[in-house]
Amino acid sequence: MGRFARYDSMFLRLFLVMAAIMLGVHVLGVTVIESLFPRPGAHHGAHDARGNPPPAPPFPRGGPPPPPPPPRGIWPPHLGMLFQLGAIVAASWAGARLLARPVQQLASGAGRLAQDVHAPPLDEYTGPAEARAAAQAFNHMQQRIRMQLAQQSRFLAAVSHDLRTPLTRMSLRLEGIGDNPVRYRLRQDLAEMNGLIDATLYYLRDRDEAAGPRQRVDVLALLQAIVDDAAELGHDVTLSGQAAPLLAYPAELRRAVVNLVENAQRYGERAHIVLTDSAQRVLIDISDEGPGIPPAELSRVLEPFYRLESSRSRATGGVGMGLSIAADIVARHGGELILANRETGGLRVRMDLPRA
């Protein structure tokens, strides 16, 4: 049953049910009409109103009685039957499509909402009353989700911003302490906390900028600009592949790629970007030549503020937000961030972005 599940839809079910009902009613009606009003020449085996058989036709002189005419079967079908079957199929298809269209529109709208909370709302003024009520409920739910996300963003931004004041005071007070190991460690802690705040504020800012509609983005030009920026800083980043423009949030998409390239540079010294295009999706593979990630940790490194034990040295930088931010951005595009270790060594991070 699994391979037939993708063909099991409300439209197909309604079509089969309506076709079976109309065909059954048609066959029953033809049978009743034929029994009540027999056609000329079809009296063989018929009875009158009292149940008596009809009188036998007179025998012709000098020969045996003529054989009865053979009964008309359903095969081969005659032209009238073909027209009737065609009318039944067409009426069933039109009726099933009319009934299933509101549900299909709701399913499509729910899919868009699952991929992007800022997707256009559903049409609340077409379809039957039940479909309009469901569309209104979906739109209300979408507005509530947007409000909650906005409140969460404002709260986190306010907390992160307010933390800068005590951190600044602590930095000023550290200047009055003589040089010693404690002062050095405190300055490192303050630098790490400032990095956490900056990462949170940048993430919230980019998410708020993505509240508008998607734009057609030249993915190749965006990636080439990132490669050029890295080259100016002396980093080894290469790019290969082609892709047609993609509907996306340009600022968010750039932020995700930059995070992944910085991770590849930090832990693998160089980054290789491979762009693959198809009619259904765009793939952006970012590979490095580092030590890779243990298989048991591949899913955990996508959690916010999570860092591997081997990368906890503050000298390597990073606060454990790069991969989680990239995964969240890709998810808001309806895609998936996939991590895998390369057979030749290093890590490959794939951004799978659907075109629909």
Secondary structure, 3 states (H helix, E strand, C coil): CHHHHHHCCHHHHHHHHHHHHHHHHHHHHHHHHHHHCCCCCCCCCCCCCCCCCCCCCCCCCCCCCCCCCCCCCCCCCCHHHHHHHHHHHHHHHHHHHHHHHHHHHHHHHHHHHHHCCCCCCCCCCCCCHHHHHHHHHHHHHHHHHHHHHHHHHHHHHHHHHHHHHHHHHHHHHHCCCCCCHHHHHHHHHHHHHHHHHHHHHHHHHHHHHCCCCCEEECHHHHHHHHHHHHHHCCCEEEEEECCCCEEECHHHHHHHHHHHHHHHHHHHCEEEEEEEECCCEEEEEEEECCCCCCHHHCCHHHCCCCCCHHHCCHHHCCCCCHHHHHHHHHHHCCCEEEEEECCCCCEEEEEEEECC
